[in-house]
Each structure stands twice: as C-alpha cells, then as structure tokens.
C-alpha cells in the first residue's frame, strides 16, 4: 500500500525519495506504508511532526475527487 506523508513541522508533503518537502500534493512522493511508519516513528520526538495520509484511490495526482467512470452509486 502506498501512502503520502505530511510534515506539520515543514507544512508540506514529503517529496519523492525523501528529498525535501513540496507544497502541492501532486508533487508529493508516495511511500510504502512500512517505510512511512519508520519515517514517522523517527520524526515524532517530542511533538507530532509527521502524519501518514492514505493516497486517494481516485484523483491521486491532485485533481478534484470525482466519481470514477462508469460507477453509478458510491458505496454507502
């Protein structure tokens, strides 16, 4: 499972390859959940500095979330 990482400390998304931070979610890197957990465990020293965010299943590159094509009703 791929996830995004938000940095409260830097007010941005983790960039691809752990190479800094980006403002736009479309530019954010995606990380394996196990790697993200390790990153967040190391970052949370005294405060909650980082958070794991599930990658949206549709619209993952920053576009508005929309109903996927050919889907009549959302699950309830």
N, CA, C and O atoms as a Maestro MAE file, in Angstrom:
{
 s_m_m2io_version
 :::
 2.0.0
}

f_m_ct {
 s_m_title
 :::
 protein
 m_atom[304] {
  # First column is atom index #
  i_m_mmod_type
  r_m_x_coord
  r_m_y_coord
  r_m_z_coord
  i_m_residue_number
  s_m_chain_name
  s_m_pdb_residue_name
  s_m_pdb_atom_name
  i_m_atomic_number
  :::
  1 25 0.840 -1.162 0.000 1 A "UNK " " N  " 7
  2 3 0.000 0.000 0.000 1 A "UNK " " CA " 6
  3 2 0.896 1.240 0.000 1 A "UNK " " C  " 6
  4 15 1.839 1.335 0.786 1 A "UNK " " O  " 8
  5 25 0.597 2.170 -0.873 2 A "UNK " " N  " 7
  6 3 1.353 3.411 -0.972 2 A "UNK " " CA " 6
  7 2 0.634 4.515 -0.206 2 A "UNK " " C  " 6
  8 15 -0.593 4.608 -0.243 2 A "UNK " " O  " 8
  9 25 1.397 5.344 0.483 3 A "UNK " " N  " 7
  10 3 0.831 6.442 1.271 3 A "UNK " " CA " 6
  11 2 1.640 7.712 1.040 3 A "UNK " " C  " 6
  12 15 2.741 7.679 0.491 3 A "UNK " " O  " 8
  13 25 1.072 8.821 1.470 4 A "UNK " " N  " 7
  14 3 1.742 10.117 1.454 4 A "UNK " " CA " 6
  15 2 2.132 10.445 2.891 4 A "UNK " " C  " 6
  16 15 1.577 9.886 3.837 4 A "UNK " " O  " 8
  17 25 3.089 11.353 3.045 5 A "UNK " " N  " 7
  18 3 3.488 11.785 4.388 5 A "UNK " " CA " 6
  19 2 3.402 13.307 4.450 5 A "UNK " " C  " 6
  20 15 4.000 14.011 3.636 5 A "UNK " " O  " 8
  21 25 2.647 13.801 5.432 6 A "UNK " " N  " 7
  22 3 2.517 15.240 5.663 6 A "UNK " " CA " 6
  23 2 3.425 15.640 6.818 6 A "UNK " " C  " 6
  24 15 3.446 14.979 7.856 6 A "UNK " " O  " 8
  25 25 4.171 16.719 6.635 7 A "UNK " " N  " 7
  26 3 5.026 17.239 7.696 7 A "UNK " " CA " 6
  27 2 4.385 18.479 8.300 7 A "UNK " " C  " 6
  28 15 4.260 19.514 7.645 7 A "UNK " " O  " 8
  29 25 3.977 18.358 9.569 8 A "UNK " " N  " 7
  30 3 3.460 19.519 10.288 8 A "UNK " " CA " 6
  31 2 4.592 20.517 10.542 8 A "UNK " " C  " 6
  32 15 4.386 21.730 10.496 8 A "UNK " " O  " 8
  33 25 5.758 20.001 10.805 9 A "UNK " " N  " 7
  34 3 6.910 20.851 11.092 9 A "UNK " " CA " 6
  35 2 7.276 21.739 9.902 9 A "UNK " " C  " 6
  36 15 7.605 22.912 10.078 9 A "UNK " " O  " 8
  37 25 7.219 21.182 8.696 10 A "UNK " " N  " 7
  38 3 7.615 21.915 7.490 10 A "UNK " " CA " 6
  39 2 6.421 22.388 6.673 10 A "UNK " " C  " 6
  40 15 6.588 23.029 5.636 10 A "UNK " " O  " 8
  41 25 5.212 22.070 7.142 11 A "UNK " " N  " 7
  42 3 3.984 22.484 6.467 11 A "UNK " " CA " 6
  43 2 3.997 22.102 4.988 11 A "UNK " " C  " 6
  44 15 3.712 22.927 4.120 11 A "UNK " " O  " 8
  45 25 4.331 20.840 4.714 12 A "UNK " " N  " 7
  46 3 4.381 20.369 3.338 12 A "UNK " " CA " 6
  47 2 4.394 18.856 3.270 12 A "UNK " " C  " 6
  48 15 4.536 18.169 4.282 12 A "UNK " " O  " 8
  49 25 4.243 18.353 2.056 13 A "UNK " " N  " 7
  50 3 4.296 16.912 1.792 13 A "UNK " " CA " 6
  51 2 5.736 16.475 1.617 13 A "UNK " " C  " 6
  52 15 6.564 17.231 1.111 13 A "UNK " " O  " 8
  53 25 6.031 15.263 2.033 14 A "UNK " " N  " 7
  54 3 7.351 14.715 1.758 14 A "UNK " " CA " 6
  55 2 7.491 14.547 0.243 14 A "UNK " " C  " 6
  56 15 6.591 14.038 -0.426 14 A "UNK " " O  " 8
  57 25 8.624 14.978 -0.275 15 A "UNK " " N  " 7
  58 3 8.896 14.861 -1.703 15 A "UNK " " CA " 6
  59 2 9.308 13.424 -2.042 15 A "UNK " " C  " 6
  60 15 9.622 12.643 -1.143 15 A "UNK " " O  " 8
  61 25 9.309 13.075 -3.328 16 A "UNK " " N  " 7
  62 3 9.768 11.735 -3.705 16 A "UNK " " CA " 6
  63 2 11.200 11.489 -3.240 16 A "UNK " " C  " 6
  64 15 12.028 12.400 -3.238 16 A "UNK " " O  " 8
  65 25 11.479 10.264 -2.850 17 A "UNK " " N  " 7
  66 3 12.835 9.873 -2.473 17 A "UNK " " CA " 6
  67 2 13.372 10.561 -1.238 17 A "UNK " " C  " 6
  68 15 14.586 10.705 -1.091 17 A "UNK " " O  " 8
  69 25 12.492 10.991 -0.345 18 A "UNK " " N  " 7
  70 3 12.918 11.658 0.899 18 A "UNK " " CA " 6
  71 2 13.783 12.884 0.621 18 A "UNK " " C  " 6
  72 15 14.718 13.177 1.366 18 A "UNK " " O  " 8
  73 25 13.464 13.593 -0.453 19 A "UNK " " N  " 7
  74 3 14.322 14.700 -0.902 19 A "UNK " " CA " 6
  75 2 13.734 16.066 -0.598 19 A "UNK " " C  " 6
  76 15 13.735 16.949 -1.456 19 A "UNK " " O  " 8
  77 25 13.238 16.247 0.602 20 A "UNK " " N  " 7
  78 3 12.711 17.548 0.979 20 A "UNK " " CA " 6
  79 2 11.199 17.536 1.060 20 A "UNK " " C  " 6
  80 15 10.581 16.497 1.297 20 A "UNK " " O  " 8
  81 25 10.600 18.731 0.855 21 A "UNK " " N  " 7
  82 3 9.173 18.907 1.036 21 A "UNK " " CA " 6
  83 2 8.606 19.701 -0.122 21 A "UNK " " C  " 6
  84 15 9.290 20.541 -0.706 21 A "UNK " " O  " 8
  85 25 7.350 19.432 -0.452 22 A "UNK " " N  " 7
  86 3 6.664 20.146 -1.526 22 A "UNK " " CA " 6
  87 2 5.322 20.644 -1.003 22 A "UNK " " C  " 6
  88 15 4.749 20.058 -0.085 22 A "UNK " " O  " 8
  89 25 4.829 21.721 -1.588 23 A "UNK " " N  " 7
  90 3 3.548 22.291 -1.165 23 A "UNK " " CA " 6
  91 2 2.360 21.580 -1.810 23 A "UNK " " C  " 6
  92 15 1.329 21.381 -1.167 23 A "UNK " " O  " 8
  93 25 2.503 21.201 -3.070 24 A "UNK " " N  " 7
  94 3 1.402 20.641 -3.839 24 A "UNK " " CA " 6
  95 2 1.369 19.122 -3.702 24 A "UNK " " C  " 6
  96 15 2.389 18.460 -3.896 24 A "UNK " " O  " 8
  97 25 0.214 18.571 -3.372 25 A "UNK " " N  " 7
  98 3 0.088 17.123 -3.217 25 A "UNK " " CA " 6
  99 2 0.419 16.388 -4.516 25 A "UNK " " C  " 6
  100 15 0.852 15.236 -4.481 25 A "UNK " " O  " 8
  101 25 0.220 17.038 -5.653 26 A "UNK " " N  " 7
  102 3 0.533 16.405 -6.935 26 A "UNK " " CA " 6
  103 2 2.028 16.149 -7.089 26 A "UNK " " C  " 6
  104 15 2.433 15.285 -7.867 26 A "UNK " " O  " 8
  105 25 2.848 16.893 -6.355 27 A "UNK " " N  " 7
  106 3 4.305 16.729 -6.427 27 A "UNK " " CA " 6
  107 2 4.850 15.837 -5.320 27 A "UNK " " C  " 6
  108 15 6.046 15.550 -5.282 27 A "UNK " " O  " 8
  109 25 3.975 15.398 -4.419 28 A "UNK " " N  " 7
  110 3 4.407 14.602 -3.265 28 A "UNK " " CA " 6
  111 2 4.884 13.224 -3.685 28 A "UNK " " C  " 6
  112 15 4.449 12.675 -4.698 28 A "UNK " " O  " 8
  113 25 5.785 12.680 -2.886 29 A "UNK " " N  " 7
  114 3 6.225 11.311 -3.105 29 A "UNK " " CA " 6
  115 2 5.260 10.345 -2.458 29 A "UNK " " C  " 6
  116 15 4.530 10.703 -1.534 29 A "UNK " " O  " 8
  117 25 5.260 9.121 -2.947 30 A "UNK " " N  " 7
  118 3 4.476 8.078 -2.294 30 A "UNK " " CA " 6
  119 2 5.453 7.076 -1.700 30 A "UNK " " C  " 6
  120 15 6.516 6.810 -2.261 30 A "UNK " " O  " 8
  121 25 5.075 6.531 -0.559 31 A "UNK " " N  " 7
  122 3 5.953 5.638 0.187 31 A "UNK " " CA " 6
  123 2 5.202 4.380 0.567 31 A "UNK " " C  " 6
  124 15 3.989 4.406 0.775 31 A "UNK " " O  " 8
  125 25 5.929 3.277 0.656 32 A "UNK " " N  " 7
  126 3 5.326 2.059 1.181 32 A "UNK " " CA " 6
  127 2 4.924 2.326 2.629 32 A "UNK " " C  " 6
  128 15 5.630 3.033 3.348 32 A "UNK " " O  " 8
  129 25 3.806 1.772 3.055 33 A "UNK " " N  " 7
  130 3 3.312 2.013 4.403 33 A "UNK " " CA " 6
  131 2 4.358 1.689 5.462 33 A "UNK " " C  " 6
  132 15 4.515 2.448 6.418 33 A "UNK " " O  " 8
  133 25 5.072 0.586 5.313 34 A "UNK " " N  " 7
  134 3 6.085 0.214 6.310 34 A "UNK " " CA " 6
  135 2 7.201 1.261 6.393 34 A "UNK " " C  " 6
  136 15 7.690 1.557 7.484 34 A "UNK " " O  " 8
  137 25 7.607 1.827 5.240 35 A "UNK " " N  " 7
  138 3 8.619 2.888 5.246 35 A "UNK " " CA " 6
  139 2 8.080 4.154 5.910 35 A "UNK " " C  " 6
  140 15 8.790 4.819 6.664 35 A "UNK " " O  " 8
  141 25 6.823 4.480 5.625 36 A "UNK " " N  " 7
  142 3 6.216 5.673 6.202 36 A "UNK " " CA " 6
  143 2 6.123 5.558 7.728 36 A "UNK " " C  " 6
  144 15 6.346 6.534 8.444 36 A "UNK " " O  " 8
  145 25 5.797 4.380 8.207 37 A "UNK " " N  " 7
  146 3 5.727 4.176 9.659 37 A "UNK " " CA " 6
  147 2 7.094 4.412 10.287 37 A "UNK " " C  " 6
  148 15 7.201 5.081 11.315 37 A "UNK " " O  " 8
  149 25 8.141 3.865 9.671 38 A "UNK " " N  " 7
  150 3 9.503 4.057 10.175 38 A "UNK " " CA " 6
  151 2 9.880 5.540 10.167 38 A "UNK " " C  " 6
  152 15 10.438 6.042 11.143 38 A "UNK " " O  " 8
  153 25 9.579 6.239 9.075 39 A "UNK " " N  " 7
  154 3 9.876 7.668 8.962 39 A "UNK " " CA " 6
  155 2 9.172 8.436 10.072 39 A "UNK " " C  " 6
  156 15 9.784 9.268 10.742 39 A "UNK " " O  " 8
  157 25 7.899 8.161 10.266 40 A "UNK " " N  " 7
  158 3 7.119 8.895 11.263 40 A "UNK " " CA " 6
  159 2 7.559 8.568 12.685 40 A "UNK " " C  " 6
  160 15 7.564 9.449 13.544 40 A "UNK " " O  " 8
  161 25 7.924 7.333 12.943 41 A "UNK " " N  " 7
  162 3 8.413 6.975 14.276 41 A "UNK " " CA " 6
  163 2 9.680 7.747 14.609 41 A "UNK " " C  " 6
  164 15 9.863 8.179 15.748 41 A "UNK " " O  " 8
  165 25 10.551 7.924 13.632 42 A "UNK " " N  " 7
  166 3 11.803 8.661 13.865 42 A "UNK " " CA " 6
  167 2 11.562 10.158 13.981 42 A "UNK " " C  " 6
  168 15 12.302 10.849 14.680 42 A "UNK " " O  " 8
  169 25 10.532 10.671 13.302 43 A "UNK " " N  " 7
  170 3 10.278 12.111 13.278 43 A "UNK " " CA " 6
  171 2 9.544 12.592 14.516 43 A "UNK " " C  " 6
  172 15 9.668 13.757 14.896 43 A "UNK " " O  " 8
  173 25 8.788 11.718 15.146 44 A "UNK " " N  " 7
  174 3 7.987 12.130 16.300 44 A "UNK " " CA " 6
  175 2 8.834 11.968 17.553 44 A "UNK " " C  " 6
  176 15 8.826 10.924 18.205 44 A "UNK " " O  " 8
  177 25 9.559 13.022 17.867 45 A "UNK " " N  " 7
  178 3 10.440 13.002 19.027 45 A "UNK " " CA " 6
  179 2 9.682 13.549 20.244 45 A "UNK " " C  " 6
  180 15 9.439 12.823 21.207 45 A "UNK " " O  " 8
  181 25 9.315 14.819 20.192 46 A "UNK " " N  " 7
  182 3 8.591 15.433 21.304 46 A "UNK " " CA " 6
  183 2 7.169 15.822 20.909 46 A "UNK " " C  " 6
  184 15 6.266 15.826 21.745 46 A "UNK " " O  " 8
  185 25 6.976 16.144 19.653 47 A "UNK " " N  " 7
  186 3 5.672 16.563 19.129 47 A "UNK " " CA " 6
  187 2 5.312 15.671 17.948 47 A "UNK " " C  " 6
  188 15 6.142 14.920 17.437 47 A "UNK " " O  " 8
  189 25 4.079 15.771 17.535 48 A "UNK " " N  " 7
  190 3 3.648 15.062 16.322 48 A "UNK " " CA " 6
  191 2 4.080 15.902 15.124 48 A "UNK " " C  " 6
  192 15 3.419 16.881 14.775 48 A "UNK " " O  " 8
  193 25 5.187 15.518 14.498 49 A "UNK " " N  " 7
  194 3 5.736 16.286 13.387 49 A "UNK " " CA " 6
  195 2 5.283 15.796 12.023 49 A "UNK " " C  " 6
  196 15 5.194 16.589 11.086 49 A "UNK " " O  " 8
  197 25 4.996 14.503 11.888 50 A "UNK " " N  " 7
  198 3 4.635 13.935 10.594 50 A "UNK " " CA " 6
  199 2 3.352 13.120 10.742 50 A "UNK " " C  " 6
  200 15 3.021 12.655 11.832 50 A "UNK " " O  " 8
  201 25 2.635 12.954 9.630 51 A "UNK " " N  " 7
  202 3 1.419 12.145 9.642 51 A "UNK " " CA " 6
  203 2 1.327 11.345 8.350 51 A "UNK " " C  " 6
  204 15 1.676 11.837 7.277 51 A "UNK " " O  " 8
  205 25 0.860 10.119 8.462 52 A "UNK " " N  " 7
  206 3 0.653 9.263 7.295 52 A "UNK " " CA " 6
  207 2 -0.736 9.546 6.751 52 A "UNK " " C  " 6
  208 15 -1.714 9.572 7.498 52 A "UNK " " O  " 8
  209 25 -0.815 9.759 5.439 53 A "UNK " " N  " 7
  210 3 -2.081 10.049 4.781 53 A "UNK " " CA " 6
  211 2 -2.286 9.021 3.683 53 A "UNK " " C  " 6
  212 15 -1.421 8.827 2.829 53 A "UNK " " O  " 8
  213 25 -3.440 8.364 3.712 54 A "UNK " " N  " 7
  214 3 -3.725 7.379 2.675 54 A "UNK " " CA " 6
  215 2 -3.799 8.076 1.331 54 A "UNK " " C  " 6
  216 15 -4.381 9.155 1.219 54 A "UNK " " O  " 8
  217 25 -3.220 7.475 0.325 55 A "UNK " " N  " 7
  218 3 -3.272 8.031 -1.015 55 A "UNK " " CA " 6
  219 2 -4.686 7.862 -1.552 55 A "UNK " " C  " 6
  220 15 -5.211 6.749 -1.544 55 A "UNK " " O  " 8
  221 25 -5.317 8.940 -2.017 56 A "UNK " " N  " 7
  222 3 -6.682 8.808 -2.522 56 A "UNK " " CA " 6
  223 2 -6.756 7.783 -3.652 56 A "UNK " " C  " 6
  224 15 -5.856 7.728 -4.490 56 A "UNK " " O  " 8
  225 25 -7.807 6.976 -3.687 57 A "UNK " " N  " 7
  226 3 -7.913 5.955 -4.723 57 A "UNK " " CA " 6
  227 2 -8.204 6.529 -6.096 57 A "UNK " " C  " 6
  228 15 -7.978 5.863 -7.106 57 A "UNK " " O  " 8
  229 25 -8.698 7.744 -6.148 58 A "UNK " " N  " 7
  230 3 -9.015 8.382 -7.429 58 A "UNK " " CA " 6
  231 2 -8.691 9.848 -7.291 58 A "UNK " " C  " 6
  232 15 -9.034 10.460 -6.279 58 A "UNK " " O  " 8
  233 25 -8.054 10.417 -8.260 59 A "UNK " " N  " 7
  234 3 -7.641 11.803 -8.158 59 A "UNK " " CA " 6
  235 2 -6.363 11.948 -7.353 59 A "UNK " " C  " 6
  236 15 -6.159 12.965 -6.690 59 A "UNK " " O  " 8
  237 25 -5.497 10.938 -7.404 60 A "UNK " " N  " 7
  238 3 -4.304 10.910 -6.572 60 A "UNK " " CA " 6
  239 2 -3.262 11.945 -6.973 60 A "UNK " " C  " 6
  240 15 -2.347 12.207 -6.192 60 A "UNK " " O  " 8
  241 25 -3.360 12.528 -8.127 61 A "UNK " " N  " 7
  242 3 -2.353 13.492 -8.548 61 A "UNK " " CA " 6
  243 2 -2.790 14.925 -8.294 61 A "UNK " " C  " 6
  244 15 -2.237 15.854 -8.883 61 A "UNK " " O  " 8
  245 25 -3.771 15.117 -7.428 62 A "UNK " " N  " 7
  246 3 -4.132 16.456 -7.027 62 A "UNK " " CA " 6
  247 2 -5.392 16.998 -7.674 62 A "UNK " " C  " 6
  248 15 -5.890 18.040 -7.248 62 A "UNK " " O  " 8
  249 25 -5.926 16.330 -8.691 63 A "UNK " " N  " 7
  250 3 -7.153 16.829 -9.278 63 A "UNK " " CA " 6
  251 2 -8.322 16.577 -8.326 63 A "UNK " " C  " 6
  252 15 -8.233 15.739 -7.429 63 A "UNK " " O  " 8
  253 25 -9.396 17.295 -8.526 64 A "UNK " " N  " 7
  254 3 -10.550 17.150 -7.638 64 A "UNK " " CA " 6
  255 2 -11.054 15.713 -7.653 64 A "UNK " " C  " 6
  256 15 -11.064 15.051 -8.691 64 A "UNK " " O  " 8
  257 25 -11.470 15.248 -6.485 65 A "UNK " " N  " 7
  258 3 -12.028 13.898 -6.416 65 A "UNK " " CA " 6
  259 2 -13.314 13.873 -7.200 65 A "UNK " " C  " 6
  260 15 -14.146 14.774 -7.091 65 A "UNK " " O  " 8
  261 25 -13.469 12.835 -7.989 66 A "UNK " " N  " 7
  262 3 -14.648 12.681 -8.819 66 A "UNK " " CA " 6
  263 2 -15.139 11.252 -8.714 66 A "UNK " " C  " 6
  264 15 -14.423 10.357 -8.264 66 A "UNK " " O  " 8
  265 25 -16.361 11.061 -9.133 67 A "UNK " " N  " 7
  266 3 -16.883 9.705 -9.238 67 A "UNK " " CA " 6
  267 2 -16.111 9.006 -10.352 67 A "UNK " " C  " 6
  268 15 -16.006 9.551 -11.451 67 A "UNK " " O  " 8
  269 25 -15.567 7.815 -10.100 68 A "UNK " " N  " 7
  270 3 -14.865 7.090 -11.164 68 A "UNK " " CA " 6
  271 2 -15.793 6.815 -12.343 68 A "UNK " " C  " 6
  272 15 -16.999 6.657 -12.150 68 A "UNK " " O  " 8
  273 25 -15.255 6.755 -13.555 69 A "UNK " " N  " 7
  274 3 -16.091 6.500 -14.729 69 A "UNK " " CA " 6
  275 2 -16.875 5.194 -14.574 69 A "UNK " " C  " 6
  276 15 -16.383 4.224 -13.997 69 A "UNK " " O  " 8
  277 25 -18.076 5.190 -15.090 70 A "UNK " " N  " 7
  278 3 -18.942 4.006 -15.126 70 A "UNK " " CA " 6
  279 2 -19.379 3.504 -13.763 70 A "UNK " " C  " 6
  280 15 -19.769 2.344 -13.634 70 A "UNK " " O  " 8
  281 25 -19.323 4.345 -12.747 71 A "UNK " " N  " 7
  282 3 -19.805 3.964 -11.414 71 A "UNK " " CA " 6
  283 2 -21.078 4.755 -11.151 71 A "UNK " " C  " 6
  284 15 -21.056 5.986 -11.132 71 A "UNK " " O  " 8
  285 25 -22.190 4.049 -10.948 72 A "UNK " " N  " 7
  286 3 -23.471 4.730 -10.787 72 A "UNK " " CA " 6
  287 2 -23.681 5.255 -9.378 72 A "UNK " " C  " 6
  288 15 -24.149 6.380 -9.207 72 A "UNK " " O  " 8
  289 25 -23.351 4.479 -8.381 73 A "UNK " " N  " 7
  290 3 -23.574 4.888 -6.993 73 A "UNK " " CA " 6
  291 2 -22.338 4.607 -6.168 73 A "UNK " " C  " 6
  292 15 -21.667 3.593 -6.362 73 A "UNK " " O  " 8
  293 25 -22.041 5.502 -5.251 74 A "UNK " " N  " 7
  294 3 -20.969 5.270 -4.296 74 A "UNK " " CA " 6
  295 2 -21.427 4.231 -3.298 74 A "UNK " " C  " 6
  296 15 -22.618 4.154 -2.998 74 A "UNK " " O  " 8
  297 25 -20.516 3.429 -2.774 75 A "UNK " " N  " 7
  298 3 -20.917 2.512 -1.688 75 A "UNK " " CA " 6
  299 2 -21.392 3.331 -0.493 75 A "UNK " " C  " 6
  300 15 -20.880 4.422 -0.245 75 A "UNK " " O  " 8
  301 25 -22.342 2.825 0.229 76 A "UNK " " N  " 7
  302 3 -22.873 3.546 1.399 76 A "UNK " " CA " 6
  303 2 -22.446 2.873 2.666 76 A "UNK " " C  " 6
  304 15 -22.792 3.329 3.755 76 A "UNK " " O  " 8
  :::
 }
 m_bond[303] {
  # First column is bond index #
  i_m_from
  i_m_to
  i_m_order
  :::
  1 1 2 1
  2 2 3 1
  3 3 4 2
  4 3 5 1
  5 5 6 1
  6 6 7 1
  7 7 8 2
  8 7 9 1
  9 9 10 1
  10 10 11 1
  11 11 12 2
  12 11 13 1
  13 13 14 1
  14 14 15 1
  15 15 16 2
  16 15 17 1
  17 17 18 1
  18 18 19 1
  19 19 20 2
  20 19 21 1
  21 21 22 1
  22 22 23 1
  23 23 24 2
  24 23 25 1
  25 25 26 1
  26 26 27 1
  27 27 28 2
  28 27 29 1
  29 29 30 1
  30 30 31 1
  31 31 32 2
  32 31 33 1
  33 33 34 1
  34 34 35 1
  35 35 36 2
  36 35 37 1
  37 37 38 1
  38 38 39 1
  39 39 40 2
  40 39 41 1
  41 41 42 1
  42 42 43 1
  43 43 44 2
  44 43 45 1
  45 45 46 1
  46 46 47 1
  47 47 48 2
  48 47 49 1
  49 49 50 1
  50 50 51 1
  51 51 52 2
  52 51 53 1
  53 53 54 1
  54 54 55 1
  55 55 56 2
  56 55 57 1
  57 57 58 1
  58 58 59 1
  59 59 60 2
  60 59 61 1
  61 61 62 1
  62 62 63 1
  63 63 64 2
  64 63 65 1
  65 65 66 1
  66 66 67 1
  67 67 68 2
  68 67 69 1
  69 69 70 1
  70 70 71 1
  71 71 72 2
  72 71 73 1
  73 73 74 1
  74 74 75 1
  75 75 76 2
  76 75 77 1
  77 77 78 1
  78 78 79 1
  79 79 80 2
  80 79 81 1
  81 81 82 1
  82 82 83 1
  83 83 84 2
  84 83 85 1
  85 85 86 1
  86 86 87 1
  87 87 88 2
  88 87 89 1
  89 89 90 1
  90 90 91 1
  91 91 92 2
  92 91 93 1
  93 93 94 1
  94 94 95 1
  95 95 96 2
  96 95 97 1
  97 97 98 1
  98 98 99 1
  99 99 100 2
  100 99 101 1
  101 101 102 1
  102 102 103 1
  103 103 104 2
  104 103 105 1
  105 105 106 1
  106 106 107 1
  107 107 108 2
  108 107 109 1
  109 109 110 1
  110 110 111 1
  111 111 112 2
  112 111 113 1
  113 113 114 1
  114 114 115 1
  115 115 116 2
  116 115 117 1
  117 117 118 1
  118 118 119 1
  119 119 120 2
  120 119 121 1
  121 121 122 1
  122 122 123 1
  123 123 124 2
  124 123 125 1
  125 125 126 1
  126 126 127 1
  127 127 128 2
  128 127 129 1
  129 129 130 1
  130 130 131 1
  131 131 132 2
  132 131 133 1
  133 133 134 1
  134 134 135 1
  135 135 136 2
  136 135 137 1
  137 137 138 1
  138 138 139 1
  139 139 140 2
  140 139 141 1
  141 141 142 1
  142 142 143 1
  143 143 144 2
  144 143 145 1
  145 145 146 1
  146 146 147 1
  147 147 148 2
  148 147 149 1
  149 149 150 1
  150 150 151 1
  151 151 152 2
  152 151 153 1
  153 153 154 1
  154 154 155 1
  155 155 156 2
  156 155 157 1
  157 157 158 1
  158 158 159 1
  159 159 160 2
  160 159 161 1
  161 161 162 1
  162 162 163 1
  163 163 164 2
  164 163 165 1
  165 165 166 1
  166 166 167 1
  167 167 168 2
  168 167 169 1
  169 169 170 1
  170 170 171 1
  171 171 172 2
  172 171 173 1
  173 173 174 1
  174 174 175 1
  175 175 176 2
  176 175 177 1
  177 177 178 1
  178 178 179 1
  179 179 180 2
  180 179 181 1
  181 181 182 1
  182 182 183 1
  183 183 184 2
  184 183 185 1
  185 185 186 1
  186 186 187 1
  187 187 188 2
  188 187 189 1
  189 189 190 1
  190 190 191 1
  191 191 192 2
  192 191 193 1
  193 193 194 1
  194 194 195 1
  195 195 196 2
  196 195 197 1
  197 197 198 1
  198 198 199 1
  199 199 200 2
  200 199 201 1
  201 201 202 1
  202 202 203 1
  203 203 204 2
  204 203 205 1
  205 205 206 1
  206 206 207 1
  207 207 208 2
  208 207 209 1
  209 209 210 1
  210 210 211 1
  211 211 212 2
  212 211 213 1
  213 213 214 1
  214 214 215 1
  215 215 216 2
  216 215 217 1
  217 217 218 1
  218 218 219 1
  219 219 220 2
  220 219 221 1
  221 221 222 1
  222 222 223 1
  223 223 224 2
  224 223 225 1
  225 225 226 1
  226 226 227 1
  227 227 228 2
  228 227 229 1
  229 229 230 1
  230 230 231 1
  231 231 232 2
  232 231 233 1
  233 233 234 1
  234 234 235 1
  235 235 236 2
  236 235 237 1
  237 237 238 1
  238 238 239 1
  239 239 240 2
  240 239 241 1
  241 241 242 1
  242 242 243 1
  243 243 244 2
  244 243 245 1
  245 245 246 1
  246 246 247 1
  247 247 248 2
  248 247 249 1
  249 249 250 1
  250 250 251 1
  251 251 252 2
  252 251 253 1
  253 253 254 1
  254 254 255 1
  255 255 256 2
  256 255 257 1
  257 257 258 1
  258 258 259 1
  259 259 260 2
  260 259 261 1
  261 261 262 1
  262 262 263 1
  263 263 264 2
  264 263 265 1
  265 265 266 1
  266 266 267 1
  267 267 268 2
  268 267 269 1
  269 269 270 1
  270 270 271 1
  271 271 272 2
  272 271 273 1
  273 273 274 1
  274 274 275 1
  275 275 276 2
  276 275 277 1
  277 277 278 1
  278 278 279 1
  279 279 280 2
  280 279 281 1
  281 281 282 1
  282 282 283 1
  283 283 284 2
  284 283 285 1
  285 285 286 1
  286 286 287 1
  287 287 288 2
  288 287 289 1
  289 289 290 1
  290 290 291 1
  291 291 292 2
  292 291 293 1
  293 293 294 1
  294 294 295 1
  295 295 296 2
  296 295 297 1
  297 297 298 1
  298 298 299 1
  299 299 300 2
  300 299 301 1
  301 301 302 1
  302 302 303 1
  303 303 304 2
  :::
 }
}
